[in-house]
Amino acid sequence: MTSHPLGRPAVLLPLTAFGVTLVAFVLVPTYSDATIGSFDVYNTLQIFARLGPLALALGLTMIAGEFDLSVVGTYALGGMLTVQLGQEHVAHGVLAAVGAGAAIGLAQGCLIAGLRLPSMPVTLATYIALLGLTSALSGGLTKTYANVDVILWVDQTVLTWFSPRSLITLALFALAALVLAATRWGRELRAIGGDRRASRVAGVAVGPLLVGTFVASGVIAGLGGSLLSLSLGSANPDPGVQPLILAAAAALLGGVSLAGGRGSAVGLLGGILAVALLAEIATVTALPAYVTQLFYAGLLGIIVVVDAPDLHSALVRLRADLGPGNARVPAHPARNPHV
């Protein structure tokens, strides 16, 4: 019997995560002295705009069965290039960030696909190298962006809750959802994540597909860093590891499997919105930083357990054994003493 779509982890996890955090957000006034208004919704979407590109970039590679640790390095470099090259014309800085992201993704994709190298060490080395390059470009200092008109525009209020930055981020998720759901690329991406050898036998062009995925990841991360620097009016050469941790948490909450082959852009959207809502709840209620860190750690632990393939298989077998009509027949039926 085919399971109901809502019971699948790719749907159930993001739906549950977003639903629970949304209820917690709406009920903030009932368990704290804080109130919730339009600005809090706007600020939640600003957090989404900051972390969303990272979660989407990372999530796409995870669907393919890979893990792009370099997204935060590309994010930092994209922001720095935008600030340094876009002072006069912002388009020059944004194009430099996107182009750098594409080049980084292309180089990594060719190494991983061409030489069949594991993505973790390759992208970790790239991440470290990119942080060094970004620091060298800035002299290890935070650089300021002086175009005030652009800074004001990128975060101006649109339709009460949105900003141009959050709308651009939503557009990235919409484009990814369209590609994953309605194109051959999306179907084959899940196929190579689920079983790469079988995909090769079936004629899937695994190499070009992986390269394209890493290029897309680099472009999205570079654009995300560019938008963040324009919003802050500055670029930091080292954003730290927290953005990567939160992006990974959002991807897992979004139903992406650690083993690859499962996930969707809509699920990733639900996961990152859940993380953004949690971050805004922590801000509004003034929770200590260590409490939120412990909460995220516990949440990741629960996700890993839920996503464990052996545990899932055991639960499926148990449900089948306990289901109606599946009672075990005794090996030696009791004899009728009256016969």
Residue frames relative to the residue before (quaternion, step in Angstrom):
aa qw qx qy qz dx dy dz
M 1.0000 0.0000 0.0000 0.0000 0.00 0.00 0.00
T 0.4058 -0.7181 0.5132 0.2373 3.61 -0.90 0.93
S 0.4355 -0.7058 0.4923 0.2642 3.58 -0.81 0.96
H 0.5770 -0.5844 0.4440 0.3583 3.55 -1.20 0.60
P 0.5862 -0.6154 0.3871 0.3575 3.63 -0.93 0.84
L 0.6566 0.5228 -0.3253 0.4356 3.61 1.01 -0.75
G 0.6498 0.5220 -0.3217 0.4491 3.58 1.22 -0.34
R 0.5437 0.6187 -0.4057 0.3963 3.58 1.23 -0.11
P 0.5865 -0.6130 0.3921 0.3557 3.62 -0.99 0.80
A 0.6280 0.5605 -0.3430 0.4169 3.60 1.01 -0.76
V 0.7186 0.3730 -0.2297 0.5401 3.59 1.22 -0.49
L 0.6831 0.5291 -0.2926 0.4097 3.55 0.87 -1.01
L 0.6663 0.5263 -0.3169 0.4227 3.62 0.86 -0.93
P 0.7282 0.4103 -0.2829 0.4704 3.65 0.64 -0.94
L 0.6241 0.5442 -0.3438 0.4430 3.58 1.05 -0.75
T 0.6783 0.4785 -0.2834 0.4802 3.58 0.94 -0.92
A 0.6630 0.5173 -0.3130 0.4414 3.59 0.87 -0.95
F 0.6926 0.4635 -0.2861 0.4730 3.57 0.84 -0.94
G 0.6587 0.5226 -0.3174 0.4386 3.59 0.92 -0.86
V 0.6795 0.4898 -0.2939 0.4604 3.58 0.87 -0.94
T 0.6949 0.4668 -0.2889 0.4645 3.60 0.86 -0.91
L 0.6173 0.5377 -0.3485 0.4565 3.59 1.08 -0.65
V 0.6438 0.5009 -0.3169 0.4840 3.58 0.98 -0.82
A 0.6495 0.5127 -0.3163 0.4640 3.60 0.95 -0.86
F 0.6399 0.5269 -0.3145 0.4626 3.58 1.06 -0.77
V 0.6776 0.4894 -0.2904 0.4658 3.59 0.87 -0.94
L 0.7352 0.4296 -0.2286 0.4720 3.60 1.03 -0.80
V 0.2883 0.7883 -0.5025 0.2074 3.63 1.21 0.19
P 0.6753 0.4977 -0.3346 0.4294 3.68 0.80 -0.81
T 0.6417 0.5494 -0.3361 0.4165 3.63 1.14 -0.46
Y 0.7911 0.2597 -0.1605 0.5300 3.61 1.14 -0.44
S 0.7472 0.2374 -0.2130 0.5831 3.59 1.23 0.38
D 0.5979 -0.5745 0.4236 0.3648 3.55 -1.31 0.14
A 0.5383 0.6462 -0.3936 0.3712 3.59 1.27 -0.14
T 0.2536 -0.7305 0.6097 0.1743 3.52 -1.31 0.41
I 0.3467 -0.7313 0.5569 0.1866 3.54 -1.23 0.53
G 0.0376 0.8044 -0.5903 0.0549 3.55 -0.86 1.02
S 0.7683 -0.3566 0.2591 0.4641 3.56 -1.30 -0.15
F 0.6265 0.5472 -0.3487 0.4318 3.58 1.02 -0.73
D 0.6379 0.5313 -0.3359 0.4449 3.60 1.02 -0.72
V 0.6197 0.5077 -0.3350 0.4960 3.58 1.11 -0.65
Y 0.6352 0.5265 -0.3181 0.4671 3.57 0.97 -0.89
N 0.6832 0.4895 -0.2910 0.4571 3.57 0.88 -0.95
T 0.5963 0.5524 -0.3550 0.4619 3.60 1.08 -0.67
L 0.6859 0.4666 -0.2803 0.4829 3.57 0.94 -0.87
Q 0.5914 0.5393 -0.3697 0.4719 3.60 1.18 -0.43
I 0.6214 0.5078 -0.3316 0.4960 3.58 1.08 -0.72
F 0.6192 0.5381 -0.3236 0.4714 3.57 1.03 -0.81
A 0.6712 0.4969 -0.3008 0.4606 3.59 0.95 -0.85
R 0.6465 0.5176 -0.3222 0.4586 3.59 1.13 -0.58
L 0.7933 0.3246 -0.1509 0.4925 3.58 0.87 -0.96
G 0.5250 0.6892 -0.3906 0.3110 3.58 1.18 -0.52
P 0.6711 0.4887 -0.3285 0.4504 3.64 0.79 -0.84
L 0.6374 0.5201 -0.3324 0.4613 3.60 1.02 -0.74
A 0.6657 0.4993 -0.3042 0.4637 3.59 0.92 -0.90
L 0.6618 0.4996 -0.3091 0.4657 3.58 0.97 -0.81
A 0.6576 0.5094 -0.3106 0.4600 3.59 0.91 -0.91
L 0.6812 0.4741 -0.2797 0.4826 3.57 0.90 -0.95
G 0.6596 0.5397 -0.3077 0.4229 3.58 0.92 -0.91
L 0.6263 0.5407 -0.3452 0.4430 3.60 0.98 -0.77
T 0.6871 0.4597 -0.2947 0.4793 3.60 0.92 -0.84
M 0.6233 0.5342 -0.3459 0.4544 3.60 1.08 -0.62
I 0.6000 0.5441 -0.3604 0.4627 3.61 1.05 -0.67
A 0.6919 0.4643 -0.2657 0.4849 3.57 1.07 -0.75
G 0.5648 -0.6174 0.3837 0.3905 3.59 1.25 0.04
E 0.6114 0.5150 -0.3513 0.4874 3.60 1.25 0.38
F 0.2303 -0.7576 0.5910 0.1539 3.58 -1.30 -0.01
D 0.1549 -0.8281 0.5366 0.0485 3.56 -0.39 1.25
L 0.1642 -0.8180 0.5486 0.0540 3.57 -0.03 1.32
S 0.6069 0.6087 -0.3482 0.3741 3.58 1.18 -0.45
V 0.4351 0.7324 -0.4594 0.2516 3.62 1.21 -0.22
V 0.6612 0.4992 -0.3261 0.4552 3.61 0.98 -0.74
G 0.6220 0.5237 -0.3385 0.4736 3.59 1.09 -0.65
T 0.6462 0.4980 -0.3070 0.4901 3.58 1.01 -0.83
Y 0.6029 0.5703 -0.3230 0.4549 3.56 1.10 -0.81
A 0.6918 0.4692 -0.2718 0.4768 3.58 0.88 -0.98
L 0.6690 0.4967 -0.3033 0.4623 3.57 0.92 -0.89
G 0.6308 0.5408 -0.3319 0.4467 3.59 0.99 -0.81
G 0.6644 0.4996 -0.3032 0.4659 3.56 0.97 -0.83
M 0.6656 0.5054 -0.3073 0.4552 3.56 0.96 -0.86
L 0.6501 0.5112 -0.3178 0.4638 3.60 0.95 -0.82
T 0.6354 0.5377 -0.3289 0.4461 3.57 1.02 -0.79
V 0.6820 0.4878 -0.2856 0.4641 3.56 0.92 -0.93
Q 0.7325 0.4453 -0.2533 0.4484 3.57 0.87 -0.91
L 0.7776 0.3453 -0.1783 0.4943 3.61 1.00 -0.75
G 0.7218 0.4545 -0.2512 0.4577 3.58 1.22 -0.23
Q 0.2910 0.7854 -0.5057 0.2067 3.58 1.17 0.43
E 0.7408 0.3734 -0.2160 0.5150 3.58 0.93 -0.88
H 0.7906 0.0607 0.0083 0.6093 3.56 0.90 -0.97
V 0.3854 -0.7662 0.4657 0.2179 3.56 -0.35 1.25
A 0.5924 0.5916 -0.3673 0.4053 3.58 1.09 -0.68
H 0.6150 0.5517 -0.3509 0.4407 3.59 1.04 -0.72
G 0.6770 0.4912 -0.2921 0.4637 3.57 0.94 -0.87
V 0.6589 0.5013 -0.3113 0.4664 3.60 0.95 -0.87
L 0.6590 0.5008 -0.3102 0.4677 3.59 0.94 -0.84
A 0.6234 0.5268 -0.3424 0.4654 3.59 1.04 -0.71
A 0.6524 0.5129 -0.3130 0.4619 3.60 0.98 -0.84
V 0.6783 0.4825 -0.2882 0.4733 3.58 0.90 -0.94
G 0.6594 0.5123 -0.3071 0.4565 3.58 0.97 -0.85
A 0.6418 0.5115 -0.3199 0.4735 3.57 1.01 -0.80
G 0.6390 0.5278 -0.3191 0.4596 3.57 1.02 -0.82
A 0.6508 0.5098 -0.3103 0.4694 3.57 0.99 -0.84
A 0.6657 0.5037 -0.3060 0.4577 3.60 0.93 -0.86
I 0.6410 0.5133 -0.3193 0.4730 3.58 1.00 -0.82
G 0.6702 0.4981 -0.2955 0.4641 3.57 0.91 -0.90
L 0.6375 0.5287 -0.3237 0.4575 3.57 1.02 -0.81
A 0.6674 0.5001 -0.3044 0.4603 3.59 0.88 -0.92
Q 0.6813 0.4786 -0.2925 0.4703 3.57 0.89 -0.90
G 0.6543 0.5263 -0.3151 0.4422 3.57 0.92 -0.88
C 0.6571 0.5069 -0.3120 0.4626 3.58 0.97 -0.83
L 0.6466 0.5097 -0.3194 0.4692 3.59 1.00 -0.78
I 0.7120 0.4671 -0.2627 0.4537 3.56 0.80 -1.03
A 0.7304 0.4150 -0.2444 0.4843 3.58 0.88 -0.92
G 0.6974 0.4968 -0.2836 0.4318 3.58 0.90 -0.93
L 0.7797 0.2985 -0.1507 0.5293 3.57 0.94 -0.89
R 0.3541 -0.7615 0.4632 0.2832 3.56 1.37 -0.04
L 0.2553 0.7717 -0.5252 0.2518 3.51 0.91 1.06
P 0.5282 -0.6001 0.4745 0.3685 3.62 -1.12 0.50
S 0.5057 -0.7040 0.4157 0.2754 3.54 -0.88 0.95
M 0.5899 0.6188 -0.3802 0.3530 3.61 0.99 -0.73
P 0.7310 0.4013 -0.2803 0.4754 3.67 0.62 -0.94
V 0.6231 0.5458 -0.3503 0.4371 3.60 1.03 -0.73
T 0.7333 0.4217 -0.2474 0.4725 3.58 0.77 -1.01
L 0.5854 0.5515 -0.3757 0.4604 3.60 1.16 -0.48
A 0.6451 0.5040 -0.3144 0.4807 3.58 0.99 -0.86
T 0.6443 0.5164 -0.3195 0.4650 3.59 1.00 -0.82
Y 0.6236 0.5531 -0.3298 0.4432 3.57 0.99 -0.87
I 0.6785 0.4812 -0.2873 0.4749 3.58 0.88 -0.97
A 0.6616 0.5111 -0.3054 0.4558 3.57 0.96 -0.88
L 0.6624 0.5117 -0.3087 0.4518 3.59 0.98 -0.82
L 0.6271 0.5139 -0.3435 0.4740 3.59 1.02 -0.70
G 0.6421 0.5136 -0.3192 0.4711 3.58 1.05 -0.76
L 0.6561 0.5110 -0.3055 0.4638 3.57 0.99 -0.88
T 0.6565 0.5111 -0.3103 0.4599 3.57 0.95 -0.87
S 0.6506 0.5081 -0.3089 0.4725 3.56 1.01 -0.83
A 0.6407 0.5210 -0.3233 0.4621 3.59 1.03 -0.78
L 0.6506 0.5244 -0.3152 0.4498 3.59 0.97 -0.83
S 0.7692 0.3584 -0.1844 0.4959 3.58 1.04 -0.76
G 0.4481 -0.6789 0.4596 0.3564 3.58 1.27 -0.15
G 0.6305 -0.5570 0.3209 0.4350 3.55 1.22 0.50
L 0.6290 0.5469 -0.3185 0.4514 3.58 1.28 0.13
T 0.5190 -0.5905 0.5109 0.3478 3.54 -1.27 0.43
K 0.2191 -0.7902 0.5631 0.1023 3.58 -0.84 1.00
T 0.3491 -0.7598 0.5231 0.1648 3.54 -1.00 0.93
Y 0.2894 -0.7268 0.5993 0.1699 3.53 -1.14 0.78
A 0.2727 -0.8360 0.4648 0.1034 3.57 -0.58 1.17
N 0.5642 0.6090 -0.3985 0.3899 3.62 1.21 -0.19
V 0.2325 -0.8297 0.4949 0.1121 3.55 0.12 1.34
D 0.6079 0.5726 -0.3628 0.4135 3.60 0.99 -0.73
V 0.6667 0.4864 -0.3009 0.4778 3.59 0.96 -0.83
I 0.6257 0.5432 -0.3330 0.4501 3.58 1.00 -0.86
L 0.6846 0.4750 -0.2824 0.4754 3.58 0.92 -0.91
W 0.6643 0.5223 -0.3188 0.4293 3.59 0.97 -0.79
V 0.6924 0.5258 -0.3066 0.3874 3.58 0.79 -1.00
D 0.7718 0.3021 -0.1754 0.5313 3.61 1.17 -0.49
Q 0.3744 0.7327 -0.5023 0.2660 3.59 1.15 0.26
T 0.5503 -0.6348 0.4378 0.3202 3.57 -1.13 0.69
V 0.0346 -0.7726 0.6337 -0.0181 3.54 -0.95 1.02
L 0.8415 -0.0370 -0.0136 0.5388 3.58 -0.74 1.08
T 0.7042 -0.5187 0.2272 0.4284 3.55 0.97 1.06
W 0.8328 0.2584 -0.0922 0.4808 3.60 0.71 -1.07
F 0.7344 0.4481 -0.2177 0.4609 3.58 1.13 -0.61
S 0.1745 -0.7126 0.6590 0.1654 3.49 -1.48 0.04
P 0.6600 -0.4775 0.3600 0.4547 3.63 -1.16 0.23
R 0.6415 0.5364 -0.3285 0.4393 3.59 1.02 -0.75
S 0.6917 0.4540 -0.2921 0.4797 3.59 0.87 -0.86
L 0.6309 0.5254 -0.3382 0.4600 3.59 1.08 -0.64
I 0.6236 0.5202 -0.3366 0.4767 3.59 1.04 -0.72
T 0.6474 0.5133 -0.3148 0.4671 3.59 0.99 -0.83
L 0.6360 0.5119 -0.3231 0.4786 3.59 0.99 -0.79
A 0.6327 0.5312 -0.3280 0.4582 3.58 1.04 -0.76
L 0.6138 0.5400 -0.3456 0.4607 3.61 1.06 -0.71
F 0.6651 0.4862 -0.3005 0.4805 3.58 0.96 -0.86
A 0.6374 0.5245 -0.3327 0.4559 3.61 0.99 -0.77
L 0.6530 0.5042 -0.3098 0.4726 3.58 0.98 -0.85
A 0.6542 0.5034 -0.3131 0.4697 3.59 0.96 -0.86
A 0.6361 0.5291 -0.3294 0.4549 3.59 1.00 -0.80
L 0.6476 0.5177 -0.3140 0.4625 3.58 0.98 -0.83
V 0.6821 0.4893 -0.2909 0.4590 3.57 0.89 -0.93
L 0.6958 0.4829 -0.2836 0.4497 3.58 0.88 -0.92
A 0.7441 0.4299 -0.2265 0.4585 3.59 0.98 -0.81
A 0.8206 0.3065 -0.1164 0.4681 3.56 0.96 -0.79
T 0.7075 0.4265 -0.2754 0.4917 3.61 1.18 0.11
R 0.6339 -0.5264 0.4137 0.3871 3.51 -1.29 0.36
W 0.5831 0.5980 -0.3618 0.4141 3.58 1.09 -0.71
G 0.6682 0.5067 -0.3005 0.4543 3.57 0.95 -0.87
R 0.6651 0.4959 -0.3057 0.4672 3.58 0.92 -0.87
E 0.6974 0.4674 -0.2820 0.4644 3.57 0.89 -0.89
L 0.5751 0.5798 -0.3824 0.4322 3.60 1.14 -0.55
R 0.6715 0.4670 -0.2957 0.4935 3.58 0.93 -0.85
A 0.6240 0.5583 -0.3415 0.4270 3.57 1.04 -0.75
I 0.7040 0.4423 -0.2878 0.4753 3.61 0.83 -0.88
G 0.6157 0.5325 -0.3498 0.4637 3.56 1.16 -0.48
G 0.6903 0.4825 -0.2767 0.4627 3.57 1.07 -0.71
D 0.7832 -0.1255 0.1216 0.5967 3.59 0.92 -0.89
R 0.2391 -0.8263 0.4956 0.1204 3.55 -0.02 1.32
R 0.6497 0.5237 -0.3278 0.4430 3.57 0.96 -0.83
A 0.6630 0.4896 -0.3058 0.4766 3.58 0.93 -0.86
S 0.6198 0.5464 -0.3424 0.4473 3.58 1.07 -0.70
R 0.6398 0.5113 -0.3247 0.4731 3.58 1.00 -0.80
V 0.6460 0.5179 -0.3179 0.4620 3.58 0.97 -0.87
A 0.6881 0.4826 -0.2731 0.4680 3.57 1.07 -0.78
G 0.5951 -0.6165 0.3483 0.3800 3.59 1.26 0.01
V 0.4051 0.7022 -0.4890 0.3221 3.60 1.22 0.29
A 0.3821 -0.7108 0.5433 0.2314 3.57 -0.93 0.92
V 0.1860 -0.8470 0.4903 0.0874 3.54 0.33 1.32
G 0.6594 0.5441 -0.3177 0.4101 3.59 0.84 -0.95
P 0.7125 0.4339 -0.2753 0.4778 3.63 0.64 -1.01
L 0.6285 0.5441 -0.3377 0.4415 3.57 1.06 -0.71
L 0.6560 0.4962 -0.3053 0.4798 3.58 0.99 -0.81
V 0.6369 0.5226 -0.3276 0.4626 3.56 0.96 -0.86
G 0.6643 0.5095 -0.2982 0.4584 3.58 0.92 -0.91
T 0.6382 0.5306 -0.3224 0.4553 3.57 1.05 -0.76
F 0.6839 0.4659 -0.2936 0.4786 3.59 0.93 -0.83
V 0.6001 0.5324 -0.3635 0.4736 3.60 1.11 -0.59
A 0.6502 0.5072 -0.3146 0.4701 3.59 0.94 -0.88
S 0.6380 0.5263 -0.3236 0.4596 3.58 0.99 -0.82
G 0.6726 0.5008 -0.2954 0.4578 3.59 0.93 -0.87
V 0.6463 0.5211 -0.3167 0.4586 3.58 0.97 -0.86
I 0.6763 0.4925 -0.2974 0.4601 3.59 0.88 -0.95
A 0.6666 0.4946 -0.3064 0.4660 3.59 0.94 -0.88
G 0.6530 0.5150 -0.3166 0.4562 3.60 0.95 -0.83
L 0.6595 0.4947 -0.3028 0.4781 3.58 0.99 -0.86
G 0.6364 0.5322 -0.3308 0.4498 3.59 1.00 -0.78
G 0.6623 0.4939 -0.3052 0.4736 3.58 0.96 -0.82
S 0.6185 0.5503 -0.3295 0.4538 3.55 1.08 -0.76
L 0.6835 0.4868 -0.2848 0.4634 3.58 0.88 -0.97
L 0.6413 0.5250 -0.3321 0.4503 3.59 1.00 -0.77
S 0.6648 0.5005 -0.3090 0.4605 3.61 0.92 -0.87
L 0.6312 0.5112 -0.3354 0.4773 3.59 1.05 -0.70
S 0.6474 0.5205 -0.3162 0.4582 3.57 1.04 -0.74
L 0.7316 0.4237 -0.2328 0.4807 3.58 0.90 -0.94
G 0.3648 -0.7269 0.4960 0.3041 3.55 1.18 -0.56
S 0.7515 0.2579 -0.1837 0.5787 3.56 1.21 0.46
A 0.2547 -0.7463 0.5934 0.1612 3.56 -1.33 0.29
N 0.2319 -0.7722 0.5823 0.1042 3.54 -0.88 1.04
P 0.4238 -0.7339 0.4577 0.2688 3.64 -0.69 0.97
D 0.7908 0.1675 -0.1106 0.5782 3.65 1.17 -0.34
P 0.1877 -0.8245 0.5254 0.0943 3.62 -0.19 1.23
G 0.5121 -0.6447 0.4246 0.3765 3.61 1.26 -0.14
V 0.5974 -0.5975 0.4087 0.3451 3.55 -1.31 0.05
Q 0.4786 0.6998 -0.4405 0.2954 3.61 1.18 -0.31
P 0.6379 0.5203 -0.3645 0.4353 3.67 0.86 -0.71
L 0.6446 0.5108 -0.3263 0.4659 3.59 1.02 -0.75
I 0.6443 0.5217 -0.3231 0.4564 3.59 0.96 -0.84
L 0.6884 0.4709 -0.2855 0.4721 3.58 0.88 -0.91
A 0.6279 0.5241 -0.3386 0.4653 3.60 1.05 -0.70
A 0.6491 0.5021 -0.3149 0.4769 3.59 1.00 -0.80
A 0.6359 0.5187 -0.3270 0.4687 3.58 0.99 -0.81
A 0.6561 0.5114 -0.3092 0.4608 3.59 0.97 -0.86
A 0.6488 0.5160 -0.3219 0.4573 3.60 0.97 -0.83
L 0.6754 0.4765 -0.2983 0.4772 3.59 0.96 -0.83
L 0.6281 0.5095 -0.3241 0.4908 3.58 1.05 -0.73
G 0.6651 0.5174 -0.2879 0.4551 3.56 1.17 -0.64
G 0.6178 -0.6040 0.3307 0.3795 3.58 1.25 0.22
V 0.4505 0.6655 -0.4725 0.3619 3.59 1.23 0.22
S 0.3769 -0.7487 0.5037 0.2090 3.57 -0.84 0.97
L 0.5301 -0.6171 0.4829 0.3241 3.55 -1.14 0.68
A 0.6854 0.4801 -0.2729 0.4747 3.57 1.18 -0.58
G 0.5218 -0.6420 0.4132 0.3805 3.61 1.25 -0.18
G 0.7104 0.4944 -0.3277 0.3789 3.52 -1.34 0.15
R 0.7589 0.2956 -0.1737 0.5536 3.60 1.25 -0.05
G 0.5486 0.6060 -0.4598 0.3470 3.54 -1.03 0.81
S 0.0913 -0.7798 0.6179 0.0416 3.54 -1.29 0.42
A 0.6124 -0.5532 0.4110 0.3873 3.55 -1.23 0.39
V 0.6230 0.5285 -0.3439 0.4629 3.59 1.06 -0.69
G 0.6398 0.5112 -0.3206 0.4759 3.58 1.01 -0.78
L 0.6418 0.5127 -0.3179 0.4734 3.58 0.98 -0.83
L 0.6161 0.5386 -0.3405 0.4630 3.57 1.06 -0.71
G 0.6570 0.5002 -0.3082 0.4724 3.58 0.96 -0.86
G 0.6565 0.5252 -0.3110 0.4432 3.57 0.99 -0.81
I 0.7110 0.4434 -0.2760 0.4708 3.58 0.84 -0.91
L 0.6066 0.5279 -0.3615 0.4720 3.61 1.10 -0.54
A 0.6143 0.5353 -0.3447 0.4661 3.59 1.08 -0.70
V 0.6594 0.4951 -0.3038 0.4772 3.59 0.94 -0.88
A 0.6527 0.5113 -0.3165 0.4608 3.60 0.97 -0.83
L 0.6425 0.5112 -0.3236 0.4703 3.59 1.00 -0.79
L 0.6393 0.5199 -0.3229 0.4654 3.59 0.98 -0.81
A 0.6541 0.5104 -0.3129 0.4623 3.57 0.96 -0.86
E 0.6696 0.4827 -0.3037 0.4758 3.60 0.97 -0.80
I 0.6063 0.5368 -0.3557 0.4665 3.60 1.04 -0.68
A 0.6494 0.5141 -0.3124 0.4651 3.59 0.97 -0.88
T 0.6594 0.5059 -0.3068 0.4638 3.59 1.02 -0.78
V 0.6922 0.4936 -0.2809 0.4453 3.56 0.83 -1.02
T 0.7503 0.3845 -0.2097 0.4951 3.57 0.96 -0.87
A 0.3872 -0.7595 0.4474 0.2702 3.59 1.35 0.05
L 0.1721 0.7914 -0.5604 0.1730 3.57 0.88 0.96
P 0.5295 -0.6124 0.4666 0.3563 3.63 -1.02 0.66
A 0.6176 -0.5838 0.3798 0.3654 3.57 -1.09 0.70
Y 0.6590 0.5253 -0.3311 0.4244 3.59 0.96 -0.81
V 0.6000 0.5606 -0.3641 0.4396 3.61 1.12 -0.58
T 0.6763 0.4754 -0.2975 0.4776 3.57 0.90 -0.88
Q 0.6349 0.5243 -0.3380 0.4558 3.61 1.02 -0.73
L 0.6477 0.5006 -0.3134 0.4814 3.59 0.99 -0.80
F 0.6366 0.5305 -0.3296 0.4524 3.56 1.01 -0.77
Y 0.6626 0.4920 -0.3083 0.4731 3.59 0.92 -0.89
A 0.6330 0.5308 -0.3333 0.4544 3.59 1.01 -0.78
G 0.6667 0.4906 -0.2991 0.4748 3.58 0.94 -0.87
L 0.6328 0.5394 -0.3220 0.4527 3.54 1.03 -0.81
L 0.6552 0.4991 -0.3106 0.4744 3.59 0.94 -0.85
G 0.6320 0.5344 -0.3346 0.4507 3.58 1.00 -0.76
I 0.6498 0.5099 -0.3140 0.4681 3.58 0.96 -0.85
I 0.6511 0.5225 -0.3188 0.4489 3.58 0.95 -0.90
V 0.6505 0.5207 -0.3206 0.4505 3.58 0.93 -0.89
V 0.6525 0.5039 -0.3155 0.4700 3.59 0.97 -0.83
V 0.6636 0.5042 -0.3057 0.4604 3.58 0.91 -0.92
D 0.7207 0.4516 -0.2436 0.4661 3.56 1.03 -0.82
A 0.4457 0.7034 -0.4591 0.3096 3.61 1.25 -0.11
P 0.4238 -0.7440 0.4465 0.2599 3.63 -0.53 1.10
D 0.6491 0.5184 -0.3335 0.4457 3.60 0.95 -0.77
L 0.6447 0.5100 -0.3197 0.4712 3.58 1.00 -0.82
H 0.6489 0.5206 -0.3185 0.4545 3.56 0.94 -0.88
S 0.6572 0.5081 -0.3124 0.4608 3.58 0.93 -0.88
A 0.6477 0.5226 -0.3162 0.4553 3.57 1.00 -0.84
L 0.6581 0.5025 -0.3081 0.4684 3.58 0.99 -0.81
V 0.6264 0.5273 -0.3364 0.4653 3.59 1.05 -0.73
R 0.6583 0.4990 -0.3097 0.4709 3.59 0.95 -0.87
L 0.6471 0.5210 -0.3185 0.4565 3.57 0.99 -0.85
R 0.6555 0.5053 -0.3147 0.4647 3.57 0.95 -0.83
A 0.6427 0.5149 -0.3222 0.4669 3.57 1.04 -0.76
D 0.6606 0.5148 -0.3075 0.4517 3.57 1.01 -0.83
L 0.7495 0.4064 -0.2074 0.4797 3.57 1.01 -0.84
G 0.4824 0.6938 -0.4213 0.3293 3.56 1.28 -0.14
P 0.6366 -0.5291 0.3838 0.4093 3.60 -1.22 0.39
G 0.8045 0.2647 -0.2137 0.4869 3.54 -1.02 0.86
N 0.6736 0.4874 -0.2925 0.4724 3.56 1.32 0.03
A 0.2791 0.7705 -0.5252 0.2294 3.60 1.17 0.52
R 0.4722 -0.6864 0.4756 0.2821 3.53 -0.95 0.87
V 0.3589 -0.7121 0.5638 0.2148 3.58 -1.05 0.82
P 0.4896 -0.6732 0.4520 0.3205 3.63 -0.76 0.93
A 0.5430 -0.6424 0.4328 0.3244 3.54 -1.01 0.81
H 0.7868 0.1372 -0.0656 0.5982 3.61 1.07 -0.72
P 0.2544 -0.8003 0.5207 0.1540 3.59 0.03 1.27
A 0.5318 -0.6379 0.4503 0.3279 3.56 -1.00 0.81
R 0.4067 -0.7172 0.5122 0.2405 3.56 -0.94 0.86
N 0.4872 -0.6434 0.5009 0.3127 3.54 -1.12 0.64
P 0.3784 -0.7665 0.4639 0.2325 3.65 -0.43 1.11
H 0.6673 0.5107 -0.3079 0.4463 3.57 1.24 -0.38
V 0.5698 0.5877 -0.3996 0.4127 3.58 1.26 -0.01
